[in-house]
């Protein structure tokens, strides 16, 4: 278009000739000229000013934003800055996502969730402000569930001991800020959940790793850590720990409780996988505590739906009041709609039916991935076949370059999670965590083959 060439050579703000002049100059019909002007306007090359004329649009130079001033305003960050886990990265649908931290959609009670959200949206919960500690019915449900595991002779908690929080991650942050404090020591299993490490870092808490194996932490090591550091809190996942899948025995749980009593300390029990038992049923440590040593956090996010971020903290005494005050300062309350929907799901008869089916599905997926790895990636040692949870924890040969292994697998459309981020200090060796609850289990054998081949190249 010759008119476009003229515009490109004209100065910004130059006035175009009149339509009559353009018709004469280019020997075109008025309709053709008018369409050309409309096209150039749509392309942002010209602009019309009613009553004045049509002009070449002035070029707007976009300057890159300068945020340098924030460096002085923010100063140095407090403590170490950690980014979110690699397990949270989004991936295309055509990859095998062993790195994921959530179960596949087909393992969720989708029918129950949709019906519950519909009912919650039509209820008073959609228009009312819920109590800061949570709606009473959901508080009672959390207490009733824990009470079902409480033996005779142990005083069970009451609904007033419950604080409903928007997922366990926010609950951990509040607990660490309210009860540990900036610069103070916190004992954690090693390896342990990366989200707890992140929450502690953001709270300025000083982490003290305690080695933990398939049966949980060594009692002598735990007692010594309390004595040497003066810590007053221990964070752990006694049932189906993330990432190892470890489950404490009843004897180990009692030993840990005795250590807590002797040192006047707390246990933060993260029961994230309560609904993911396979060959055992979780028995919370909190069910055996009457004196408020155990702060219990029970999440529904992974088992109900990642869109319904609801968890319950059960804490007794002044500790509960401090946590509630911290939560109120950060978030006044959890959405009543989400609370009502979560309660609806877990109180439906279909919920227990779903959990029974889920147990069998997790077992078949776990066993398929484990057998595939033994066949195609024998170099990757399965530290323990978990009795529940979502993950396999694999010890790789010494000297394995995890970054290279991750890249090699990803080039073959298999995404894995390097194990380094689950260690609060230096990793004890090269590990990877694989989620057997992800999508497309039929591809597990091929995924295991990709990992085995990548390990061969790595060696």
Residue pairs with C-beta under 8 A, 6 or more apart in sequence:
1 36
2 26
3 22
3 26
3 33
3 36
3 40
4 40
4 45
7 16
7 40
7 45
7 46
7 56
10 56
11 56
12 56
12 57
12 58
12 59
13 55
13 56
13 58
14 55
14 56
15 53
15 54
15 55
16 22
16 37
16 46
16 53
16 54
16 55
16 56
17 25
18 53
19 30
19 33
19 34
19 37
22 28
22 33
23 29
23 30
23 33
26 33
28 36
37 46
37 48
37 54
40 46
41 47
41 48
44 57
45 56
45 57
46 54
46 55
46 56
46 57
47 54
47 55
47 57
48 54
48 55
49 55
78 182
78 204
79 201
79 202
79 204
80 201
81 201
82 197
82 198
82 201
82 202
84 198
85 101
85 194
85 195
85 198
85 417
85 421
86 99
86 417
86 418
86 421
87 99
87 100
87 101
87 194
87 417
87 433
88 101
89 99
89 415
91 97
91 99
91 415
93 439
94 413
95 410
95 413
95 414
95 415
96 413
96 414
96 415
96 438
96 440
96 443
96 444
96 446
96 447
96 450
97 415
97 435
97 438
97 439
98 414
98 415
98 416
98 417
98 434
98 435
98 438
98 447
99 415
99 416
99 417
99 433
99 435
100 435
100 437
100 438
101 242
101 302
101 390
101 435
102 302
102 306
102 437
103 276
103 302
103 303
103 390
103 437
103 438
104 437
104 438
104 439
105 439
106 439
107 358
107 361
107 362
107 437
108 303
108 304
108 305
109 304
109 345
109 350
109 351
109 354
111 350
112 344
112 345
112 348
112 350
112 351
112 354
113 304
113 305
113 307
113 308
113 341
113 345
115 344
116 340
116 341
116 342
116 344
116 345
116 348
117 337
117 341
119 340
119 341
119 344
120 126
120 337
120 338
120 340
120 341
120 344
121 337
123 340
125 135
125 336
125 337
125 339
125 340
126 336
126 337
128 336
129 333
129 336
130 333
130 334
130 335
130 336
130 339
131 333
132 324
132 327
132 328
132 332
132 333
133 139
133 160
133 162
133 163
133 164
133 324
134 162
134 163
134 164
134 312
134 333
134 334
134 339
135 164
135 336
135 339
135 340
135 343
136 159
137 343
138 162
138 164
138 310
138 312
138 339
138 342
138 343
139 159
139 160
139 162
139 164
139 312
140 159
141 343
141 346
141 347
142 159
142 162
142 164
142 298
142 312
142 314
143 156
143 157
143 158
143 159
143 161
143 162
143 314
145 298
146 156
146 157
146 284
146 286
146 287
146 296
146 298
146 314
147 156
147 157
147 287
149 283
149 284
149 287
150 156
150 287
150 288
151 287
151 288
154 287
154 288
154 289
154 290
155 290
156 287
157 286
157 314
157 316
161 314
161 315
161 316
161 320
162 312
162 313
162 314
163 171
163 312
163 313
163 315
163 320
163 323
163 324
163 327
164 310
164 311
164 312
164 313
164 334
164 339
165 171
165 174
165 297
165 310
165 311
165 312
165 313
165 327
165 334
166 309
166 310
166 311
166 331
166 334
166 335
166 338
167 299
167 301
167 309
167 310
167 311
168 195
168 270
168 272
168 297
168 298
168 299
168 301
168 311
169 195
169 199
170 311
170 327
170 330
170 331
171 297
171 311
171 313
171 327
172 195
172 196
172 199
172 200
172 235
172 268
172 270
172 297
173 199
173 202
173 203
173 330
174 313
174 323
174 326
174 327
174 330
175 268
175 295
175 297
175 313
175 323
176 186
176 199
176 200
176 203
176 205
177 203
177 326
178 319
178 322
178 323
178 325
178 326
179 233
179 266
179 295
179 319
179 322
179 323
180 186
180 200
180 203
180 205
180 232
180 233
181 203
181 204
181 205
182 203
182 204
182 205
183 204
183 205
183 206
184 205
184 206
184 231
185 205
185 206
185 207
185 208
185 229
185 230
185 231
186 200
186 205
186 206
186 207
186 208
186 231
186 233
186 234
186 235
187 208
187 210
187 222
187 225
187 226
187 229
187 231
187 233
187 234
187 235
188 196
188 197
188 200
188 207
188 208
188 209
188 210
188 234
188 235
188 236
188 424
189 209
189 210
189 212
189 216
189 217
189 235
189 236
189 237
189 241
190 209
190 210
190 211
190 212
190 423
190 424
190 425
190 428
191 212
191 243
191 244
191 393
191 419
191 422
191 423
191 424
191 427
191 428
191 431
192 209
192 212
192 235
192 236
192 237
192 241
192 242
192 422
192 424
193 237
193 241
193 242
193 243
193 270
193 272
193 422
194 421
194 422
196 235
196 270
197 207
197 421
197 422
197 424
200 207
200 235
201 207
207 424
207 425
208 225
208 229
208 231
209 423
209 424
209 425
210 217
210 218
210 221
210 222
210 225
210 234
211 217
211 218
211 221
211 428
212 218
212 236
212 241
212 244
212 246
213 246
214 244
214 246
214 383
214 384
215 246
215 248
215 249
215 252
216 236
216 238
216 246
216 247
216 248
216 249
216 252
216 253
216 256
217 236
217 252
217 256
219 252
219 255
219 256
219 259
222 234
222 256
222 259
223 259
223 262
223 263
225 231
226 234
226 259
226 263
226 265
227 263
231 265
232 263
232 264
232 265
232 266
233 265
233 266
233 267
233 268
234 256
234 260
234 265
234 266
234 267
234 268
235 267
235 268
235 270
236 256
236 267
236 268
236 269
236 270
237 269
237 270
237 271
237 272
237 273
238 247
238 248
238 253
238 256
238 269
238 271
238 284
238 285
239 247
239 248
239 271
239 273
239 274
239 277
239 282
239 283
239 284
239 388
240 246
240 247
240 273
240 276
240 277
240 282
240 386
240 387
240 388
240 389
241 247
241 389
242 272
242 273
242 389
242 390
242 391
242 422
243 391
243 393
243 419
243 422
243 431
243 433
244 383
244 384
244 386
244 393
245 384
245 385
245 386
245 387
245 388
245 389
245 391
245 392
245 393
246 384
246 386
247 280
247 282
247 386
247 387
247 388
248 256
248 285
250 283
253 283
253 285
253 288
254 288
256 267
256 285
257 267
257 285
257 288
257 289
257 293
257 294
259 265
260 266
260 267
260 293
260 294
261 291
261 293
265 293
266 293
266 294
266 295
266 319
267 285
267 293
267 294
267 295
268 295
268 297
269 284
269 285
269 286
269 294
269 295
269 296
269 297
270 297
271 282
271 284
271 286
271 296
271 297
271 298
271 299
272 299
272 302
273 282
273 302
273 388
273 389
273 390
274 282
274 284
274 298
274 299
274 303
275 302
275 303
275 355
275 358
276 302
276 303
276 358
276 362
276 388
276 389
276 390
276 437
277 359
277 387
277 388
278 359
278 362
278 363
278 366
278 386
278 387
278 388
278 389
279 363
279 387
279 388
280 387
280 388
282 388
284 296
285 294
285 296
286 294
286 295
286 296
286 314
291 316
292 315
292 316
292 317
292 319
295 313
295 314
295 315
295 319
295 323
296 313
296 314
296 315
297 311
297 312
297 313
297 314
298 311
298 312
298 314
299 310
299 311
300 308
300 310
300 311
300 342
300 345
300 346
301 308
301 309
301 310
301 311
302 390
303 355
303 358
304 310
304 342
304 345
304 346
308 338
308 341
308 342
308 345
309 338
310 334
310 338
310 339
310 342
313 320
313 323
315 323
345 351
362 388
362 390
362 436
362 437
364 441
365 436
365 437
365 441
365 444
366 385
366 386
366 392
366 436
368 436
368 441
368 444
368 445
369 392
369 434
369 436
369 441
369 444
369 448
370 382
370 385
370 392
370 436
372 444
372 445
372 447
372 448
372 449
373 380
373 382
373 392
373 394
373 434
373 448
373 451
373 452
374 382
375 445
375 448
376 445
376 448
376 449
376 451
376 452
377 448
377 449
377 451
377 452
377 455
378 452
379 396
379 397
379 452
379 455
379 456
379 459
380 394
380 395
380 396
380 432
380 451
380 452
380 455
381 394
381 395
381 396
382 392
382 393
382 394
383 393
383 394
383 395
384 393
385 392
386 392
390 435
390 436
390 437
391 433
391 434
391 435
391 436
392 433
392 434
392 436
393 419
393 431
393 433
394 419
394 431
394 432
394 433
394 434
395 429
395 430
395 431
396 402
396 405
396 429
396 430
396 431
396 432
396 455
397 430
397 455
397 459
398 429
398 430
399 430
399 459
400 430
400 455
400 458
400 459
401 458
402 418
402 419
402 420
402 430
402 432
403 418
404 458
405 416
405 418
405 432
405 451
405 454
405 455
405 458
406 416
406 418
408 454
408 457
408 458
409 415
409 416
409 450
409 451
409 454
410 416
412 450
412 453
412 454
414 447
414 450
414 451
416 432
416 433
416 434
416 451
417 432
417 433
417 434
417 435
418 431
418 432
419 427
419 430
419 431
419 432
419 433
420 427
420 431
422 431
422 433
432 451
436 444
